[in-house]
């Protein structure tokens, strides 16, 4: 008859009394609504070259150098107070709407995109929004600010940017404005203001 194996008994220790310390969370008050305009707190990106594509230096703890490549006309447009979009020039492509942010190639047929400048003033409608209270590293706007997605007639996309002043609501009419004096050479060079 086989022997029955028994497991050794685990030694138990007497239970210790554990003191639980709870952290008290202090809610910070949001800044008052007296502030009128969101302020740029970053620095201007230096342009290294403009041809064949714009190349900028974007200083951080180390200098980040990159090219805008085929999207350079978009950023050149912002410097000139223009909102430029891309479109597919292929007559056989089913997608005929404009794209902001721009694309180098059509996502449907892979044809190189062409450019169109939207007529000023560029008017849009707030599709959705969120308030940014604690921005991540590299965001060079004072907080809090309103990040908004804007519907622009004829676009296949909802460009994201920020509202310079006021409080957004869904359906709000807004107008694009541009930082042409001391531009940052980044996407922060265009923003929206309430259409008054």
Residue frames as a rotation matrix with the C-alpha (Angstrom) as fourth column:
UNK 1
0.581 0.814 0.000 0.00
0.814 -0.581 0.000 0.00
0.000 0.000 -1.000 0.00
UNK 2
-0.145 -0.686 0.713 1.53
0.611 -0.629 -0.481 3.34
0.779 0.365 0.510 -1.12
UNK 3
-0.433 -0.105 -0.895 2.33
0.852 -0.373 -0.368 5.84
-0.295 -0.922 0.251 1.53
UNK 4
0.641 0.683 0.350 0.29
0.733 -0.680 -0.014 8.95
0.228 0.266 -0.937 1.66
UNK 5
-0.483 -0.850 0.208 2.45
0.767 -0.526 -0.367 12.04
0.422 -0.017 0.907 1.23
UNK 6
0.600 0.635 -0.487 1.73
0.789 -0.569 0.231 14.89
-0.130 -0.523 -0.843 3.51
UNK 7
0.223 -0.466 0.857 2.78
0.351 -0.782 -0.516 18.43
0.910 0.415 -0.011 2.97
UNK 8
-0.560 -0.448 -0.697 4.69
0.810 -0.119 -0.574 20.06
0.174 -0.886 0.430 5.79
UNK 9
0.557 0.783 -0.276 2.70
0.829 -0.544 0.128 22.62
-0.050 -0.301 -0.952 7.69
UNK 10
-0.010 -0.488 0.873 3.59
0.422 -0.793 -0.439 26.21
0.907 0.364 0.214 7.00
UNK 11
-0.493 -0.207 -0.845 4.78
0.864 -0.229 -0.448 28.19
-0.101 -0.951 0.291 9.94
UNK 12
0.375 0.661 0.649 2.47
0.616 -0.701 0.358 31.04
0.692 0.266 -0.671 10.66
UNK 13
-0.788 -0.609 -0.084 3.60
0.505 -0.564 -0.653 34.21
0.351 -0.557 0.752 12.25
UNK 14
-0.150 0.763 -0.628 1.42
0.817 -0.262 -0.514 36.24
-0.557 -0.590 -0.584 14.50
UNK 15
0.337 0.384 0.860 -0.40
0.836 -0.543 -0.085 39.03
0.434 0.747 -0.503 12.70
UNK 16
-0.697 -0.596 -0.399 1.18
0.698 -0.690 -0.189 42.44
-0.163 -0.411 0.897 13.00
UNK 17
0.451 0.794 -0.407 -0.84
0.649 -0.605 -0.460 45.54
-0.612 -0.057 -0.789 13.45
UNK 18
-0.503 -0.578 0.642 -0.23
0.863 -0.372 0.341 47.76
0.041 0.726 0.687 10.44
UNK 19
-0.059 0.434 -0.899 -0.85
0.348 -0.835 -0.426 51.46
-0.936 -0.338 -0.102 10.66
UNK 20
-0.007 0.146 0.989 -2.32
0.999 -0.030 0.011 52.80
0.031 0.989 -0.145 7.45
UNK 21
-0.415 -0.161 -0.895 -1.40
0.258 -0.965 0.054 56.34
-0.873 -0.208 0.442 6.60
UNK 22
0.348 0.604 0.717 -3.62
0.902 -0.009 -0.431 58.02
-0.254 0.797 -0.549 4.11
UNK 23
-0.790 -0.602 0.116 -2.38
0.602 -0.727 0.331 60.80
-0.114 0.332 0.936 1.94
UNK 24
0.195 0.822 -0.535 -4.47
0.491 -0.554 -0.672 63.89
-0.849 -0.132 -0.512 1.99
UNK 25
-0.407 -0.269 0.873 -4.94
0.911 -0.192 0.365 65.27
0.070 0.944 0.323 -1.47
UNK 26
-0.212 0.266 -0.940 -5.22
0.259 -0.913 -0.316 69.00
-0.942 -0.311 0.124 -1.70
UNK 27
0.286 0.389 0.876 -7.16
0.947 0.022 -0.320 70.19
-0.143 0.921 -0.362 -4.69
UNK 28
-0.755 -0.559 -0.343 -5.61
0.460 -0.824 0.330 73.18
-0.467 0.092 0.879 -6.36
UNK 29
0.317 0.857 -0.405 -7.94
0.237 -0.485 -0.842 75.90
-0.918 0.171 -0.357 -7.41
UNK 30
0.101 -0.199 0.975 -8.04
0.995 0.027 -0.097 76.56
-0.007 0.980 0.201 -11.13
UNK 31
-0.852 -0.447 -0.273 -6.78
0.443 -0.893 0.079 80.03
-0.279 -0.054 0.959 -12.01
UNK 32
-0.067 0.878 -0.474 -9.49
0.176 -0.457 -0.872 82.62
-0.982 -0.142 -0.124 -12.28
UNK 33
0.242 0.294 0.925 -11.06
0.924 0.221 -0.312 83.37
-0.296 0.930 -0.218 -15.66
UNK 34
0.671 0.023 -0.741 -9.60
0.046 -0.999 0.011 86.89
-0.740 -0.042 -0.671 -15.64
UNK 35
-0.450 -0.893 0.033 -6.74
0.055 0.009 0.998 85.92
-0.892 0.451 0.045 -17.98
UNK 36
0.361 0.621 -0.695 -7.59
-0.607 -0.409 -0.681 87.12
-0.708 0.668 0.229 -21.48
UNK 37
0.650 -0.190 -0.736 -5.14
-0.681 0.286 -0.674 85.50
0.338 0.939 0.056 -23.90
UNK 38
0.873 -0.462 0.155 -3.05
0.369 0.834 0.410 82.33
-0.319 -0.301 0.899 -23.79
UNK 39
0.611 -0.727 -0.313 0.63
-0.721 -0.674 0.159 83.26
-0.327 0.129 -0.936 -23.85
UNK 40
0.754 -0.532 -0.384 3.39
0.100 0.671 -0.734 81.56
0.649 0.516 0.560 -25.81
UNK 41
0.840 -0.465 0.281 6.07
-0.421 -0.230 0.878 80.69
-0.343 -0.855 -0.388 -23.26
UNK 42
0.562 -0.647 0.516 8.51
0.679 0.717 0.159 78.96
-0.473 0.260 0.842 -25.64
UNK 43
-0.113 -0.674 -0.730 11.16
-0.191 -0.706 0.682 80.36
-0.975 0.217 -0.049 -27.88
UNK 44
0.644 0.327 -0.691 11.32
-0.689 -0.145 -0.711 80.84
-0.333 0.934 0.132 -31.63
UNK 45
0.508 -0.461 0.728 12.69
0.441 0.865 0.240 77.89
-0.740 0.199 0.643 -33.59
UNK 46
-0.082 -0.659 -0.748 15.63
-0.510 -0.617 0.599 78.96
-0.856 0.431 -0.286 -35.73
UNK 47
0.937 0.349 0.018 15.30
-0.136 0.410 -0.902 78.27
-0.322 0.843 0.431 -39.47
UNK 48
0.036 -0.963 0.269 18.41
0.085 0.271 0.959 76.48
-0.996 -0.012 0.091 -40.77
UNK 49
-0.960 -0.280 -0.006 17.34
0.014 -0.067 0.998 76.29
-0.280 0.958 0.068 -44.41
UNK 50
-0.096 0.968 -0.231 14.28
-0.533 -0.246 -0.809 76.86
-0.841 0.045 0.540 -46.58
UNK 51
0.563 0.246 -0.789 15.18
-0.824 0.244 -0.511 75.02
0.067 0.938 0.340 -49.79
UNK 52
-0.765 0.615 -0.192 14.40
-0.102 0.178 0.979 72.36
0.636 0.768 -0.074 -50.88
UNK 53
0.295 0.855 -0.427 12.47
0.502 0.242 0.830 72.03
0.813 -0.459 -0.357 -47.59
UNK 54
0.386 -0.096 0.918 12.27
-0.621 -0.762 0.182 74.00
0.682 -0.640 -0.354 -44.36
UNK 55
0.102 -0.423 -0.900 14.60
0.638 0.722 -0.268 72.70
0.764 -0.547 0.343 -41.62
UNK 56
0.545 0.146 0.826 14.38
-0.421 -0.804 0.420 74.12
0.725 -0.576 -0.377 -38.11
UNK 57
-0.690 -0.614 -0.384 16.29
0.178 0.370 -0.912 73.87
0.702 -0.698 -0.145 -34.83
UNK 58
0.449 0.855 0.261 13.92
-0.206 -0.185 0.961 73.28
0.869 -0.485 0.093 -31.93
UNK 59
-0.506 -0.826 0.247 15.94
-0.430 -0.006 -0.903 73.74
0.747 -0.563 -0.352 -28.74
UNK 60
0.809 0.555 -0.193 15.31
-0.095 0.448 0.889 71.45
0.580 -0.701 0.415 -25.81
UNK 61
0.754 -0.610 0.243 17.77
-0.258 0.065 0.964 70.12
-0.604 -0.789 -0.108 -23.26
UNK 62
-0.441 -0.800 0.408 19.50
0.390 0.238 0.890 69.06
-0.809 0.551 0.207 -26.42
UNK 63
-0.364 0.306 -0.880 18.99
-0.711 -0.701 0.051 70.63
-0.601 0.644 0.473 -29.81
UNK 64
-0.060 0.465 0.883 16.47
0.416 0.816 -0.401 68.69
-0.907 0.343 -0.243 -31.89
UNK 65
-0.525 -0.153 -0.837 16.96
-0.642 -0.574 0.507 69.22
-0.558 0.804 0.204 -35.62
UNK 66
-0.329 0.437 0.837 14.40
0.550 0.809 -0.206 67.89
-0.767 0.393 -0.507 -38.07
UNK 67
-0.991 0.020 -0.129 12.96
-0.119 -0.541 0.832 68.74
-0.053 0.841 0.539 -41.46
UNK 68
-0.143 0.990 -0.004 9.35
-0.448 -0.068 -0.891 69.40
-0.883 -0.125 0.453 -42.36
UNK 69
-0.731 -0.252 0.634 10.13
0.327 0.687 0.649 67.84
-0.599 0.682 -0.420 -45.73
UNK 70
-0.710 0.502 0.495 7.11
0.572 0.001 0.820 67.72
0.411 0.865 -0.288 -48.04
UNK 71
0.304 0.872 -0.385 5.05
0.941 -0.209 0.267 69.55
0.152 -0.443 -0.883 -45.40
UNK 72
-0.624 -0.675 -0.393 7.23
0.723 -0.689 0.037 72.69
-0.296 -0.262 0.919 -45.48
UNK 73
-0.682 0.381 0.624 4.63
0.226 -0.701 0.676 74.72
0.695 0.603 0.392 -47.47
UNK 74
0.378 0.846 -0.376 2.20
0.658 0.041 0.752 74.37
0.652 -0.532 -0.541 -44.52
UNK 75
0.277 -0.347 -0.896 4.64
0.880 -0.283 0.381 76.00
-0.386 -0.894 0.227 -42.07
UNK 76
-0.839 -0.505 0.203 5.73
0.540 -0.727 0.424 78.63
-0.066 0.466 0.883 -44.60
UNK 77
-0.236 0.854 0.463 2.04
0.415 -0.343 0.843 79.49
0.879 0.391 -0.274 -45.00
UNK 78
0.524 0.416 -0.744 1.62
0.837 -0.087 0.541 79.95
0.160 -0.905 -0.394 -41.25
UNK 79
-0.376 -0.757 -0.535 4.53
0.775 -0.573 0.267 82.43
-0.509 -0.314 0.802 -41.25
UNK 80
-0.963 0.018 0.269 2.66
0.179 -0.700 0.691 84.37
0.201 0.714 0.671 -43.98
UNK 81
-0.637 0.770 0.031 -0.74
-0.496 -0.379 -0.781 84.26
-0.590 -0.513 0.623 -42.27
UNK 82
-0.090 0.583 -0.807 -2.13
-0.925 0.251 0.284 81.54
0.369 0.772 0.517 -44.56
UNK 83
-0.019 0.163 0.987 -3.69
-0.523 0.839 -0.148 78.19
-0.852 -0.519 0.069 -43.79
UNK 84
-0.251 -0.181 -0.951 -2.61
-0.952 0.227 0.208 75.73
0.178 0.957 -0.229 -46.49
UNK 85
0.330 0.441 0.835 -4.12
-0.509 0.828 -0.236 72.30
-0.795 -0.347 0.497 -47.08
UNK 86
-0.822 -0.552 -0.143 -3.21
-0.440 0.455 0.774 69.38
-0.362 0.699 -0.616 -49.29
UNK 87
0.409 0.909 0.074 -5.46
-0.619 0.337 -0.710 67.58
-0.670 0.245 0.701 -51.76
UNK 88
-0.206 -0.429 0.879 -5.08
0.322 0.819 0.475 64.64
-0.924 0.381 -0.031 -54.11
UNK 89
-0.250 0.071 -0.966 -4.61
-0.730 -0.669 0.140 65.76
-0.636 0.740 0.219 -57.74
UNK 90
-0.976 -0.114 0.183 -5.36
0.006 0.834 0.552 62.27
-0.215 0.541 -0.813 -59.10
UNK 91
-0.498 0.831 -0.248 -8.61
-0.842 -0.395 0.367 62.48
0.207 0.392 0.896 -61.12
UNK 92
-0.095 0.448 -0.889 -9.33
-0.198 0.867 0.458 58.79
0.976 0.219 0.006 -60.46
UNK 93
-0.906 -0.263 -0.330 -9.00
0.262 0.263 -0.929 59.09
0.331 -0.928 -0.169 -56.67
UNK 94
-0.007 0.994 -0.105 -12.34
0.742 0.076 0.666 59.02
0.671 -0.073 -0.738 -54.82
UNK 95
0.262 0.063 -0.963 -11.16
0.883 -0.419 0.213 61.45
-0.390 -0.906 -0.165 -52.08
UNK 96
0.044 -0.169 0.985 -11.44
0.731 -0.666 -0.147 65.06
0.681 0.726 0.094 -53.25
UNK 97
0.938 0.346 -0.034 -11.51
0.266 -0.652 0.710 66.86
0.223 -0.675 -0.703 -49.90
UNK 98
0.284 -0.835 0.472 -8.67
-0.413 -0.550 -0.726 68.88
0.866 0.011 -0.501 -48.36
UNK 99
0.530 -0.211 -0.821 -6.35
0.669 0.698 0.253 67.72
0.520 -0.684 0.512 -45.58
UNK 100
-0.071 -0.577 0.813 -5.13
-0.538 -0.664 -0.519 69.68
0.840 -0.474 -0.263 -42.53
UNK 101
0.164 -0.949 -0.271 -2.80
-0.397 -0.315 0.862 68.60
-0.903 -0.034 -0.428 -41.06
UNK 102
0.430 0.004 -0.903 -1.38
-0.902 -0.039 -0.430 68.16
-0.037 0.999 -0.013 -44.54
UNK 103
0.620 -0.245 0.745 -0.25
0.100 0.967 0.235 64.83
-0.778 -0.071 0.624 -46.00
UNK 104
-0.355 -0.825 -0.439 2.72
-0.525 -0.212 0.824 64.26
-0.773 0.523 -0.358 -48.29
UNK 105
-0.947 0.084 -0.309 0.90
-0.211 0.562 0.800 61.50
0.241 0.823 -0.515 -50.17
UNK 106
-0.073 0.997 0.013 -2.77
-0.869 -0.070 0.490 60.63
0.489 0.024 0.872 -50.59
UNK 107
-0.545 -0.120 0.829 -3.79
-0.677 0.647 -0.351 57.98
-0.494 -0.753 -0.434 -48.02
UNK 108
0.465 0.819 0.336 -6.18
-0.381 0.528 -0.759 56.45
-0.799 0.225 0.558 -50.60
UNK 109
0.992 -0.035 0.117 -4.15
0.121 0.416 -0.901 56.23
-0.017 0.908 0.418 -53.84
UNK 110
0.417 -0.894 -0.164 -0.62
0.630 0.154 0.761 57.21
-0.656 -0.420 0.627 -52.67
UNK 111
0.366 -0.250 0.897 -0.28
0.748 -0.494 -0.443 60.04
0.554 0.833 0.006 -55.21
UNK 112
-0.697 -0.618 -0.365 1.87
0.717 -0.592 -0.367 62.99
0.010 -0.517 0.856 -54.12
UNK 113
0.264 0.877 -0.402 -0.47
0.878 -0.391 -0.276 65.65
-0.399 -0.281 -0.873 -52.77
UNK 114
-0.327 -0.233 0.916 -0.89
0.614 -0.789 0.019 69.18
0.718 0.569 0.401 -54.19
UNK 115
-0.708 -0.063 -0.703 -1.40
0.647 -0.457 -0.610 72.39
-0.283 -0.887 0.364 -52.18
UNK 116
0.004 0.719 0.695 -4.27
0.586 -0.565 0.581 74.84
0.811 0.405 -0.423 -51.83
UNK 117
-0.962 -0.265 -0.062 -4.35
0.218 -0.613 -0.759 77.99
0.163 -0.744 0.648 -49.69
UNK 118
-0.106 0.965 -0.241 -7.65
0.994 0.106 -0.012 78.50
0.014 -0.241 -0.970 -47.87
UNK 119
-0.152 0.084 0.985 -9.12
0.343 -0.930 0.132 81.99
0.927 0.358 0.112 -48.39
UNK 120
-0.823 -0.147 -0.549 -8.92
0.568 -0.266 -0.779 84.31
-0.031 -0.953 0.302 -45.38
UNK 121
-0.293 -0.281 0.914 -10.71
-0.955 0.122 -0.269 84.60
-0.035 -0.952 -0.304 -43.11
UNK 122
-0.616 0.078 -0.784 -10.78
-0.079 0.984 0.160 80.86
0.784 0.160 -0.600 -42.35
UNK 123
-0.199 0.669 0.716 -13.98
-0.971 -0.232 -0.053 80.22
0.131 -0.706 0.696 -40.40
UNK 124
-0.645 -0.012 -0.764 -14.69
-0.050 0.998 0.026 76.94
0.762 0.055 -0.645 -38.64
UNK 125
0.435 0.820 0.373 -16.94
-0.632 -0.017 0.774 75.36
0.641 -0.573 0.511 -36.03
UNK 126
-0.505 -0.589 0.631 -15.76
-0.863 0.353 -0.362 73.81
-0.010 -0.727 -0.686 -32.76
UNK 127
0.055 0.449 -0.892 -16.40
-0.411 0.824 0.390 70.05
0.910 0.345 0.229 -33.04
UNK 128
0.740 0.099 -0.665 -14.97
0.531 0.523 0.667 69.10
0.414 -0.847 0.334 -29.64
UNK 129
0.227 -0.665 0.711 -12.69
-0.444 -0.721 -0.532 70.57
0.867 -0.195 -0.459 -26.98
UNK 130
0.575 -0.104 -0.812 -10.80
0.714 0.549 0.435 69.83
0.400 -0.830 0.390 -23.80
UNK 131
0.843 -0.328 0.426 -9.12
-0.450 -0.864 0.225 72.00
0.295 -0.381 -0.876 -21.22
UNK 132
0.288 -0.843 -0.454 -5.41
0.522 0.536 -0.664 71.35
0.803 -0.046 0.595 -20.76
UNK 133
0.964 0.071 0.255 -4.50
-0.179 -0.535 0.826 72.10
0.195 -0.842 -0.503 -17.16
UNK 134
0.365 -0.884 0.293 -1.22
-0.331 0.170 0.928 70.20
-0.870 -0.436 -0.231 -16.87
UNK 135
0.839 -0.097 -0.535 0.60
-0.530 0.076 -0.845 70.21
0.123 0.992 0.013 -20.19
UNK 136
0.805 -0.577 0.139 3.37
0.531 0.805 0.265 67.74
-0.265 -0.139 0.954 -20.92
UNK 137
-0.027 -0.929 -0.369 7.00
0.242 -0.364 0.899 68.53
-0.970 -0.065 0.234 -21.62
UNK 138
-0.784 -0.386 0.486 7.48
0.553 -0.081 0.829 70.50
-0.281 0.919 0.277 -24.80
UNK 139
0.236 0.885 0.401 4.08
0.923 -0.333 0.191 72.24
0.303 0.325 -0.896 -24.75
UNK 140
-0.733 -0.670 -0.120 4.97
0.679 -0.713 -0.173 75.90
0.030 -0.208 0.978 -24.92
UNK 141
-0.162 0.746 0.646 1.66
0.041 -0.649 0.759 77.49
0.986 0.150 0.074 -23.98
UNK 142
-0.832 -0.031 0.554 0.63
-0.529 -0.252 -0.810 78.81
0.165 -0.967 0.194 -20.60
UNK 143
-0.528 0.666 -0.527 -1.91
0.489 0.746 0.453 76.62
0.694 -0.019 -0.719 -18.83
UNK 144
-0.209 0.488 0.847 -4.78
0.427 0.825 -0.370 76.22
-0.880 0.284 -0.381 -18.55
UNK 145
-0.648 0.105 -0.755 -5.76
-0.658 -0.576 0.484 76.52
-0.384 0.810 0.442 -22.20
UNK 146
0.359 0.861 0.359 -8.52
-0.360 0.483 -0.798 75.13
-0.861 0.157 0.484 -24.42
UNK 147
-0.853 -0.520 0.048 -7.48
-0.203 0.416 0.886 72.60
-0.481 0.746 -0.460 -27.06
UNK 148
0.165 0.977 -0.134 -10.10
-0.469 -0.041 -0.882 72.48
-0.868 0.208 0.451 -29.81
UNK 149
-0.683 -0.169 0.711 -10.87
0.518 0.575 0.633 70.37
-0.516 0.800 -0.305 -32.89
UNK 150
-0.276 0.513 -0.813 -12.38
-0.401 -0.830 -0.388 72.52
-0.873 0.219 0.435 -35.63
UNK 151
0.076 0.404 0.911 -14.62
0.777 0.549 -0.309 71.55
-0.625 0.731 -0.272 -38.53
UNK 152
-0.426 -0.198 -0.883 -13.77
-0.392 -0.839 0.378 73.51
-0.815 0.507 0.279 -41.68
UNK 153
0.657 0.752 0.043 -16.03
-0.280 0.297 -0.913 73.04
-0.699 0.588 0.406 -44.71
UNK 154
0.790 -0.275 -0.548 -14.40
-0.532 0.136 -0.836 70.92
0.304 0.952 -0.039 -47.42
UNK 155
-0.265 -0.937 0.227 -11.85
-0.939 0.198 -0.280 69.23
0.217 -0.287 -0.933 -45.13
UNK 156
0.247 0.240 -0.939 -11.52
-0.161 0.966 0.204 65.47
0.955 0.101 0.277 -44.67
UNK 157
-0.362 -0.541 -0.759 -10.00
0.702 0.377 -0.604 66.06
0.613 -0.752 0.244 -41.23
UNK 158
0.859 0.512 0.031 -10.61
0.337 -0.609 0.718 67.97
0.386 -0.606 -0.696 -37.99
UNK 159
-0.073 -0.963 0.259 -7.51
0.229 -0.269 -0.935 70.10
0.971 -0.009 0.241 -37.36
UNK 160
0.583 0.137 -0.801 -6.47
0.801 0.068 0.595 70.42
0.136 -0.988 -0.070 -33.71
UNK 161
-0.308 -0.662 0.684 -5.24
0.312 -0.749 -0.584 73.70
0.899 0.034 0.438 -32.30
UNK 162
-0.505 0.130 -0.853 -6.03
0.856 -0.055 -0.515 75.98
-0.114 -0.990 -0.083 -29.37
UNK 163
0.519 0.740 0.428 -8.44
0.694 -0.657 0.294 78.79
0.499 0.145 -0.855 -28.53
UNK 164
-0.437 -0.795 0.421 -6.55
0.420 -0.594 -0.686 82.02
0.795 -0.122 0.594 -27.79
UNK 165
-0.946 0.183 0.269 -9.22
-0.325 -0.568 -0.756 83.48
0.015 -0.802 0.597 -25.54
UNK 166
-0.082 0.996 0.027 -12.67
-0.965 -0.086 0.246 82.70
0.248 -0.006 0.969 -24.23
UNK 167
-0.520 0.052 0.853 -14.34
-0.400 0.867 -0.297 79.42
-0.755 -0.495 -0.430 -23.40
UNK 168
-0.838 0.149 -0.525 -15.37
-0.489 0.224 0.843 77.08
0.243 0.963 -0.115 -26.25
UNK 169
-0.123 0.786 0.606 -18.62
-0.429 0.508 -0.746 75.23
-0.895 -0.352 0.275 -26.75
UNK 170
-0.620 -0.058 0.782 -19.62
0.533 0.701 0.474 72.68
-0.576 0.711 -0.403 -29.37
UNK 171
0.290 0.712 0.639 -20.95
0.956 -0.185 -0.228 74.49
-0.044 0.677 -0.735 -32.44
UNK 172
0.475 -0.183 -0.861 -19.07
0.216 -0.924 0.316 77.72
-0.853 -0.336 -0.399 -31.61
UNK 173
0.859 -0.205 0.469 -17.93
0.434 -0.193 -0.880 79.68
0.271 0.959 -0.077 -34.69
UNK 174
0.455 -0.800 -0.391 -14.21
0.265 -0.297 0.917 80.49
-0.850 -0.521 0.077 -34.67
UNK 175
0.970 -0.227 -0.089 -11.75
-0.181 -0.422 -0.889 82.27
0.164 0.878 -0.450 -36.95
UNK 176
0.508 -0.858 -0.072 -8.13
0.861 0.506 0.038 81.26
0.004 -0.081 0.997 -37.61
UNK 177
0.927 -0.373 0.027 -5.43
-0.373 -0.928 0.000 83.78
0.025 -0.010 -1.000 -36.69
UNK 178
0.664 -0.742 -0.091 -1.68
0.559 0.573 -0.599 83.59
0.496 0.347 0.796 -37.16
UNK 179
0.676 -0.588 -0.443 1.48
0.195 -0.437 0.878 84.49
-0.710 -0.680 -0.181 -35.26
UNK 180
0.743 -0.386 0.547 3.31
0.579 -0.039 -0.814 86.30
0.336 0.922 0.195 -38.07
UNK 181
0.422 -0.645 0.637 5.31
-0.632 -0.713 -0.304 88.60
0.650 -0.274 -0.709 -35.78
UNK 182
-0.403 -0.710 0.578 7.97
-0.915 0.329 -0.234 86.48
-0.024 -0.623 -0.782 -34.08
UNK 183
0.604 0.650 -0.462 6.66
-0.673 0.726 0.142 83.14
0.428 0.225 0.875 -35.39
UNK 184
0.320 -0.443 0.837 7.76
-0.658 0.532 0.533 79.95
-0.682 -0.721 -0.121 -33.65
UNK 185
-0.313 -0.337 -0.888 8.00
-0.921 0.338 0.196 78.08
0.234 0.879 -0.416 -36.99
UNK 186
-0.987 0.127 0.101 5.84
0.087 0.938 -0.336 75.36
-0.137 -0.323 -0.936 -35.44
UNK 187
-0.438 0.896 0.076 2.15
0.644 0.254 0.721 74.45
0.627 0.365 -0.688 -35.49
UNK 188
-0.125 0.356 -0.926 1.66
0.894 -0.364 -0.260 76.92
-0.430 -0.861 -0.273 -32.60
UNK 189
-0.916 -0.298 -0.270 1.76
0.158 -0.884 0.439 79.71
-0.370 0.360 0.857 -35.21
UNK 190
-0.568 0.816 0.104 -1.96
-0.306 -0.327 0.894 79.33
0.764 0.476 0.435 -35.87
UNK 191
-0.896 0.370 -0.245 -4.77
0.360 0.283 -0.889 79.38
-0.260 -0.885 -0.387 -33.36
UNK 192
-0.309 0.883 0.353 -8.47
0.671 -0.060 0.739 80.20
0.674 0.465 -0.574 -33.18
UNK 193
-0.985 0.146 -0.097 -10.44
-0.038 -0.719 -0.694 83.10
-0.171 -0.680 0.713 -31.75
UNK 194
-0.238 0.966 0.104 -14.20
0.630 0.235 -0.741 83.38
-0.740 -0.111 -0.664 -31.23
UNK 195
-0.677 0.156 0.720 -15.99
0.607 -0.434 0.665 84.79
0.416 0.887 0.199 -34.27
UNK 196
-0.501 0.439 -0.746 -17.54
0.582 -0.467 -0.666 87.93
-0.640 -0.768 -0.021 -32.87
